[in-house]
Amino acid sequence: MIKTRTFKDSNYRGIYFNGKTIRIQLDSSKPITDLEYPEFYDIKLTNKCNGKCSFCYQDSTKNSKDYEAIKTLNKFFGSMSKNEKPFQIAYGGGEPTLHYQFHEVMKLTRKHDISPNYTTNGMFIDTKDFSNILNTTKKYCEGVAVSCHDHLEDVWKRAAQAFIDNNIFTNFHNIISDKESVDKFVEIYNEWSSKVKYFVVLPIIEHGRAKNIKTDFKYFFDKMKKIKAEKGNINDIAFGANFFPYLKDDNFLKLSYINLKL
């Protein structure tokens, strides 16, 4: 399916197909400016989660309440023209698959001609709803992002393999901070790089239950340099949006420049 959007005031045309967006300047001599209606929305579907992660920046718990999502989404996106609607929505949480309207939300998003994606910790793999979640994902979703948390390794690995076996576009989310976490990321990357589309690296955020742990960027980029030397490229490794504050830091830029130029 090919979708397009055009905003003349922003000097922008977007073409979306197969999960990718091509952005075109209407006037090649001028830059694309901010869009009044974004291409991509991040939506927190629920704060409910059974993961008990000590580093959860959302402070999600198993006893959190769900909100009525269908009416909210219909009202918000239903008021938009086709040109105003985003190409994609990333549903997060908490754990989105725990929302009592999860299946209806994925279906409704497609009905609005928007591609749904979601992030999961994989714990649904051991529930009676496993087959239904997998079928809904195959039928309606553009892809999934699996959170690779150490204490949930058994479940997220089985969930990731189930997605891959069913030809579902699968990304990994990896939180890094100290050297131990970087080494764990490298271990996961080496094991799954031939199966997973992208590995999104995220820093710990001191928010919710998470405590600030200084990220060892030099150690991280030294590891990336080694991977690049062995593999030839690291085009399947990406930085999450929460890296932006660090990308503005001069020392970080020097480190990233040295390594990304290799």
C-alpha positions as CSV (number, residue, x, y, z in Angstrom):
1,M,0.0,0.0,0.0
2,I,1.3,3.4,-1.0
3,K,0.3,6.5,1.0
4,T,1.1,10.2,0.3
5,R,0.8,13.4,2.2
6,T,1.6,17.0,1.0
7,F,1.9,20.2,3.0
8,K,2.8,23.1,0.7
9,D,3.5,25.5,3.6
10,S,6.1,23.1,4.9
11,N,7.6,22.5,1.4
12,Y,6.9,18.8,2.0
13,R,5.6,15.7,0.3
14,G,5.9,12.3,1.9
15,I,5.5,8.9,0.2
16,Y,5.0,5.9,2.5
17,F,5.3,2.2,1.4
18,N,6.5,-1.1,2.9
19,G,7.1,0.6,6.2
20,K,9.4,3.3,4.8
21,T,8.9,7.0,4.1
22,I,10.5,9.0,1.3
23,R,10.5,12.8,2.0
24,I,10.6,15.2,-1.0
25,Q,11.1,18.9,-1.0
26,L,8.5,20.6,-3.2
27,D,11.1,23.4,-3.8
28,S,14.6,21.8,-3.8
29,S,16.2,25.1,-3.0
30,K,14.4,25.3,0.4
31,P,14.3,23.0,3.4
32,I,11.4,21.1,4.7
33,T,10.0,22.8,7.8
34,D,7.9,21.6,10.7
35,L,4.7,19.7,9.9
36,E,1.5,20.8,11.5
37,Y,0.4,17.1,11.4
38,P,3.3,14.7,12.1
39,E,4.0,11.6,10.1
40,F,4.3,9.4,13.2
41,Y,2.6,9.3,16.5
42,D,3.7,7.6,19.8
43,I,0.6,6.7,21.8
44,K,0.7,5.2,25.3
45,L,-2.1,2.6,25.2
46,T,-1.9,1.6,28.8
47,N,0.2,1.9,32.0
48,K,-0.6,-1.7,32.9
49,C,2.4,-4.1,32.8
50,N,3.5,-7.3,34.6
51,G,7.2,-6.9,33.9
52,K,8.2,-5.3,37.2
53,C,11.2,-3.6,35.7
54,S,13.2,-1.7,38.3
55,F,14.2,0.8,35.5
56,C,10.6,1.5,34.2
57,Y,10.5,5.2,33.3
58,Q,6.7,5.0,33.1
59,D,6.3,3.4,36.6
60,S,3.9,0.9,35.1
61,T,2.3,-1.8,37.3
62,K,0.0,-4.7,36.9
63,N,-2.8,-2.9,38.8
64,S,-2.8,0.2,36.6
65,K,-6.1,1.1,34.9
66,D,-6.8,1.1,31.2
67,Y,-8.6,4.0,29.5
68,E,-11.3,3.6,26.9
69,A,-9.2,3.8,23.7
70,I,-11.6,3.2,20.9
71,K,-13.7,6.4,21.4
72,T,-10.6,8.5,22.1
73,L,-8.8,7.3,18.9
74,N,-12.0,7.6,16.8
75,K,-12.6,11.2,18.0
76,F,-9.0,12.2,17.4
77,F,-8.1,10.6,14.1
78,G,-11.6,10.6,12.8
79,S,-11.6,14.4,12.7
80,M,-8.5,14.4,10.4
81,S,-8.5,14.5,6.6
82,K,-6.5,11.7,4.8
83,N,-3.7,14.2,4.3
84,E,-3.6,15.1,8.0
85,K,-3.5,11.5,9.3
86,P,-0.1,10.0,10.2
87,F,1.5,7.2,8.2
88,Q,2.1,5.2,11.4
89,I,1.3,4.9,15.1
90,A,3.6,3.3,17.6
91,Y,1.6,2.0,20.6
92,G,3.5,1.7,23.9
93,G,2.8,1.4,27.5
94,G,3.1,-0.3,29.9
95,E,2.5,-3.4,27.9
96,P,0.0,-2.7,25.0
97,T,-1.1,-6.3,24.6
98,L,-2.7,-6.1,28.1
99,H,-5.1,-3.4,27.1
100,Y,-8.6,-4.9,27.0
101,Q,-9.2,-3.3,23.6
102,F,-5.8,-4.3,22.1
103,H,-7.3,-6.2,19.1
104,E,-9.9,-3.6,18.4
105,V,-7.3,-0.8,18.5
106,M,-5.1,-2.5,15.9
107,K,-8.1,-3.1,13.6
108,L,-9.4,0.5,14.1
109,T,-6.0,2.0,13.3
110,R,-6.0,0.2,10.0
111,K,-9.5,1.3,9.4
112,H,-8.3,4.9,9.6
113,D,-5.7,4.0,7.0
114,I,-2.9,4.3,9.5
115,S,-0.2,1.6,10.0
116,P,-0.1,0.3,13.7
117,N,3.0,-0.9,15.4
118,Y,3.6,-1.7,19.1
119,T,6.3,-2.4,21.7
120,T,6.1,-5.5,23.8
121,N,8.1,-7.2,26.5
122,G,6.9,-10.6,25.2
123,M,5.1,-11.8,28.3
124,F,2.0,-12.5,26.3
125,I,3.7,-15.6,25.0
126,D,2.6,-17.5,28.1
127,T,-1.0,-16.3,28.1
128,K,-4.1,-17.9,26.6
129,D,-4.4,-14.9,24.2
130,F,-1.0,-15.7,22.6
131,S,-2.5,-17.0,19.3
132,N,-5.0,-14.2,19.0
133,I,-2.3,-11.5,19.6
134,L,0.0,-13.2,17.0
135,N,-2.9,-13.3,14.5
136,T,-3.9,-9.7,15.1
137,T,-0.3,-8.6,14.6
138,K,0.1,-10.5,11.3
139,K,-3.2,-9.2,10.0
140,Y,-3.0,-5.5,11.0
141,C,0.4,-4.4,12.2
142,E,3.3,-3.0,10.2
143,G,5.7,-4.4,12.8
144,V,6.7,-4.8,16.4
145,A,9.5,-3.8,18.7
146,V,10.6,-6.3,21.4
147,S,12.1,-4.9,24.6
148,C,15.1,-7.1,25.5
149,H,15.1,-6.9,29.3
150,D,17.5,-9.2,31.1
151,H,15.0,-10.5,33.7
152,L,12.5,-11.3,31.0
153,E,15.0,-13.0,28.6
154,D,13.1,-16.3,28.4
155,V,9.8,-14.7,27.3
156,W,11.1,-12.0,25.0
157,K,13.3,-14.5,23.1
158,R,10.4,-16.8,22.5
159,A,8.1,-14.0,21.5
160,A,10.7,-12.6,19.1
161,Q,11.2,-16.0,17.5
162,A,7.4,-16.3,17.1
163,F,7.2,-13.0,15.3
164,I,10.1,-13.9,13.1
165,D,8.7,-17.3,12.2
166,N,5.5,-15.6,11.1
167,N,7.4,-13.1,8.9
168,I,6.5,-10.1,11.1
169,F,8.8,-7.1,10.9
170,T,10.7,-7.3,14.2
171,N,12.9,-4.7,15.9
172,F,14.7,-4.9,19.2
173,H,14.8,-2.2,21.9
174,N,17.9,-2.4,24.0
175,I,18.6,-0.2,27.1
176,I,22.3,0.6,27.7
177,S,24.1,2.3,30.5
178,D,27.2,0.7,32.1
179,K,29.7,-1.6,30.5
180,E,27.8,-4.7,31.5
181,S,24.7,-3.6,29.7
182,V,26.7,-2.7,26.6
183,D,28.3,-6.2,26.6
184,K,24.8,-7.7,26.9
185,F,23.6,-5.6,23.9
186,V,26.6,-6.8,21.9
187,E,25.8,-10.4,22.9
188,I,22.1,-10.0,21.7
189,Y,23.2,-8.3,18.6
190,N,25.6,-11.0,17.6
191,E,22.9,-13.7,18.2
192,W,20.0,-12.0,16.4
193,S,21.5,-9.7,13.8
194,S,20.7,-12.1,10.9
195,K,17.0,-12.2,12.0
196,V,16.0,-8.8,13.4
197,K,15.5,-5.7,11.2
198,Y,16.8,-3.0,13.5
199,F,18.3,-2.7,17.0
200,V,17.2,0.5,18.6
201,V,19.6,1.6,21.4
202,L,18.0,3.6,24.3
203,P,19.6,5.2,27.4
204,I,18.2,4.9,30.9
205,I,16.0,7.9,31.8
206,E,15.8,9.0,35.4
207,H,12.0,9.0,35.5
208,G,9.4,6.8,37.1
209,R,11.2,3.9,38.9
210,A,14.4,4.4,36.9
211,K,17.5,5.8,38.6
212,N,20.1,7.6,36.7
213,I,23.1,5.4,35.6
214,K,25.8,7.1,33.7
215,T,26.1,5.7,30.2
216,D,29.6,4.7,29.2
217,F,29.5,6.2,25.6
218,K,33.2,5.6,24.9
219,Y,32.9,1.9,25.8
220,F,29.7,1.7,23.7
221,F,31.3,3.3,20.6
222,D,34.5,1.2,21.0
223,K,32.2,-1.9,20.8
224,M,30.4,-0.5,17.8
225,K,33.7,0.2,16.1
226,K,34.7,-3.4,16.6
227,I,31.4,-4.7,15.2
228,K,31.7,-2.4,12.2
229,A,35.3,-3.6,11.5
230,E,34.1,-7.3,11.6
231,K,30.8,-6.9,9.8
232,G,31.6,-4.0,7.4
233,N,28.6,-1.9,8.5
234,I,26.2,-1.3,11.4
235,N,23.3,0.0,9.4
236,D,20.9,-2.1,11.5
237,I,21.7,-0.2,14.7
238,A,19.7,3.0,15.5
239,F,19.4,5.5,18.3
240,G,16.1,6.1,20.0
241,A,14.7,9.6,20.3
242,N,15.7,9.8,23.9
243,F,19.3,9.9,22.8
244,F,18.8,13.4,21.5
245,P,19.9,15.3,24.7
246,Y,23.2,13.3,24.5
247,L,23.7,13.9,20.8
248,K,23.9,17.6,21.6
249,D,26.8,17.0,24.0
250,D,30.2,17.9,22.4
251,N,32.0,14.9,23.8
252,F,29.3,12.5,22.6
253,L,29.5,14.1,19.1
254,K,33.2,13.6,19.0
255,L,32.9,10.0,19.9
256,S,30.1,9.3,17.5
257,Y,31.8,11.2,14.7
258,I,35.0,9.2,15.1
259,N,33.2,5.9,15.0
260,L,30.4,6.5,12.5
261,K,32.9,7.8,10.0
262,L,34.6,4.3,9.9
